[in-house]
Amino acid sequence: MSSNNRIKVGVIGAGAIATHCHIPAYQALPDVEVVAVADATPGRAQEVAGKFGIARAFTDYRDLLAVDGLKVVSICSPNAFHAEQTIAALEAGINVLCEKPMAIAYDDAVRMVDTAKRTGKLLMIGMTNRFREDIQAMRQYAVDGLLGEIYYMKAGWLRRSGIPGYGSWFTNKKLSGGGSLLDIGVHFLDMALWIAGFPKPLAVTGATFAKFGPSGKALGGWGADIFRTGKQVFDVDDLATAFIRLENGAVLTLEVSWAAHVGEFGENYLRFLGTEGGMETASRFDKHYSVRYYSERHDHQYDQQLQVSAGDKNHWVEIAHFIDCVKGSAEPLVTFEQSLTVAKVLDGIYRSAELGREVAL
Ligand SMILES: NC(=O)c1ccc[n+]([C@@H]2O[C@H](COP(=O)([O-])OP(=O)(O)OC[C@H]3O[C@@H](n4cnc5c(N)ncnc54)[C@H](O)[C@@H]3O)[C@@H](O)[C@H]2O)c1
């Protein structure tokens, strides 16, 4: 395809997720060209542009938005900048794929959605786990009615030692908006609600803790080597839990940690209990197993194990899907209304934790 006909893409924030996933995933598509990259850290955009053969590099993201013919922008900057950059891109007539979490405040998420509606441009939040094979299979089981009425859900990801980027933006509330809940809780909340068909959340009781981060324990992960604030700030949660009541009478419990005294590799899981069947997927202590389904047939307990893996190319699938949406051959799998609901629940969990009581949503 001639370079003139390719869909022109820009990437804002040239850190880990941009260089490990977004840029290579766009570059793997034959009808797409990454034409510009922007990063607020001086020299970073130029370095990444050189490495990936990208023509234009900017320190100010607004210069990137002015590049002629730009159709798509990926927002891969720290959480605090998602709203401002998404809104500016939409206003410039550009479709936006924004990394999770959507924003650091619910009001910002509302403004992002309002702008997307008004401009008619696409806005999708990068809930990359929805593109996993096992999660897609679980969604299909629920859609096919194999669980009956889902009344109880439990979702969680407990890391033993995985505080990302200590002293970087990740652990600084002003830049991240929150810790483990916004970083990894958002994925499990989104997956659980999506598989269950997004029943409306009514109320939430949340609690958050910071028992490791403030003393510099349980460090690990990414981020710190690229964007330092200069100070070793840790003013976010390293464990969060919530009990969420849904309009259809179902409940969801959520637990996530960046750091906790759990087994060496931690664990992550999703469990759904319904009137016709139960279903779970989990990885524990480095043993990944696929989806299990539990039910009954002819008065006997009946179990199935699906041979599907989580896969490791979810960002590639997500980005190819977003490009299909831009071309008009697909509808966003992650709608902005769903992401707004997730943002509302996350906001509710933090409010409830602060007030020490249930809050209505
Ligand atoms: N979907 C996933 O599974 C997943 C995984 C990792 C990160 N993320 C998300 O991606 C985003 C980036 O995370 P990361 O791990 O790449 O972080 P990172 O620290 O590696 O990269 C962030 C980059 O943004 C740059 N930056 C800082 N302020 C900026 C600004 N105002 N404008 C433009 N660039 C700016 C920094 O210089 C840095 O290069 C976060 O929102 C994070 O939650 C998503």
The ligand as an SDF file (V2000), in Angstrom:
LIG
                    3D

 44 48  0  0  0  0  0  0  0  0999 V2000
   -3.0060   -1.9620   29.2940 N   0  0  0  0  0  0  0  0  0  0  0  0
   -2.0200   -2.3470   30.0640 C   0  0  0  0  0  0  0  0  0  0  0  0
   -1.9440   -3.5040   30.4280 O   0  0  0  0  0  0  0  0  0  0  0  0
   -0.9970   -1.3210   30.4950 C   0  0  0  0  0  0  0  0  0  0  0  0
    0.2650   -1.7530   30.9190 C   0  0  0  0  0  0  0  0  0  0  0  0
    1.1840   -0.7760   31.3000 C   0  0  0  0  0  0  0  0  0  0  0  0
    0.8370    0.5770   31.2990 C   0  0  0  0  0  0  0  0  0  0  0  0
   -0.4190    0.9510   30.9000 N   0  0  0  0  0  0  0  0  0  0  0  0
   -0.8140    2.3690   30.9300 C   0  0  0  0  0  0  0  0  0  0  0  0
   -0.0430    3.0970   29.9650 O   0  0  0  0  0  0  0  0  0  0  0  0
    0.2590    4.4050   30.4370 C   0  0  0  0  0  0  0  0  0  0  0  0
    1.7650    4.6100   30.4150 C   0  0  0  0  0  0  0  0  0  0  0  0
    2.3670    3.6170   31.2360 O   0  0  0  0  0  0  0  0  0  0  0  0
    3.8850    3.1480   30.9820 P   0  0  0  0  0  0  0  0  0  0  0  0
    4.0540    1.8810   31.7430 O   0  0  0  0  0  0  0  0  0  0  0  0
    4.2180    3.1780   29.5490 O   0  0  0  0  0  0  0  0  0  0  0  0
    4.6410    4.3310   31.7400 O   0  0  0  0  0  0  0  0  0  0  0  0
    6.1220    4.8800   31.4830 P   0  0  0  0  0  0  0  0  0  0  0  0
    6.5010    5.6580   32.6700 O   0  0  0  0  0  0  0  0  0  0  0  0
    6.9870    3.7610   31.0170 O   0  0  0  0  0  0  0  0  0  0  0  0
    5.9270    5.8630   30.2260 O   0  0  0  0  0  0  0  0  0  0  0  0
    5.2500    7.0960   30.2930 C   0  0  0  0  0  0  0  0  0  0  0  0
    5.9030    8.0540   29.3120 C   0  0  0  0  0  0  0  0  0  0  0  0
    5.1280    9.2480   29.2550 O   0  0  0  0  0  0  0  0  0  0  0  0
    6.0170   10.3700   29.2380 C   0  0  0  0  0  0  0  0  0  0  0  0
    5.3050   11.5370   29.7410 N   0  0  0  0  0  0  0  0  0  0  0  0
    5.2240   12.0390   31.0100 C   0  0  0  0  0  0  0  0  0  0  0  0
    4.4020   13.1050   31.0520 N   0  0  0  0  0  0  0  0  0  0  0  0
    3.9480   13.2920   29.7880 C   0  0  0  0  0  0  0  0  0  0  0  0
    3.0730   14.2270   29.1910 C   0  0  0  0  0  0  0  0  0  0  0  0
    2.4810   15.1850   29.9050 N   0  0  0  0  0  0  0  0  0  0  0  0
    2.8580   14.1260   27.8600 N   0  0  0  0  0  0  0  0  0  0  0  0
    3.4510   13.1660   27.1160 C   0  0  0  0  0  0  0  0  0  0  0  0
    4.2940   12.2410   27.6350 N   0  0  0  0  0  0  0  0  0  0  0  0
    4.5260   12.2960   28.9510 C   0  0  0  0  0  0  0  0  0  0  0  0
    7.1920    9.9470   30.0760 C   0  0  0  0  0  0  0  0  0  0  0  0
    8.3510   10.7010   29.7690 O   0  0  0  0  0  0  0  0  0  0  0  0
    7.3170    8.4660   29.7090 C   0  0  0  0  0  0  0  0  0  0  0  0
    8.2040    8.2790   28.6190 O   0  0  0  0  0  0  0  0  0  0  0  0
   -0.3580    4.4930   31.8450 C   0  0  0  0  0  0  0  0  0  0  0  0
   -1.6040    5.1120   31.7770 O   0  0  0  0  0  0  0  0  0  0  0  0
   -0.5250    3.0310   32.2620 C   0  0  0  0  0  0  0  0  0  0  0  0
   -1.5820    2.8260   33.1760 O   0  0  0  0  0  0  0  0  0  0  0  0
   -1.3170    0.0290   30.4810 C   0  0  0  0  0  0  0  0  0  0  0  0
  1  2  1  0
  2  3  2  0
  2  4  1  0
  4  5  1  0
  4 44  2  0
  5  6  2  0
  6  7  1  0
  7  8  2  0
  8  9  1  0
  8 44  1  0
  9 10  1  0
  9 42  1  0
 10 11  1  0
 11 12  1  0
 11 40  1  0
 12 13  1  0
 13 14  1  0
 14 15  2  0
 14 16  1  0
 14 17  1  0
 17 18  1  0
 18 19  2  0
 18 20  1  0
 18 21  1  0
 21 22  1  0
 22 23  1  0
 23 24  1  0
 23 38  1  0
 24 25  1  0
 25 26  1  0
 25 36  1  0
 26 27  1  0
 26 35  1  0
 27 28  2  0
 28 29  1  0
 29 30  1  0
 29 35  2  0
 30 31  1  0
 30 32  2  0
 32 33  1  0
 33 34  2  0
 34 35  1  0
 36 37  1  0
 36 38  1  0
 38 39  1  0
 40 41  1  0
 40 42  1  0
 42 43  1  0
M  CHG  2   8   1  16  -1
M  END
$$$$
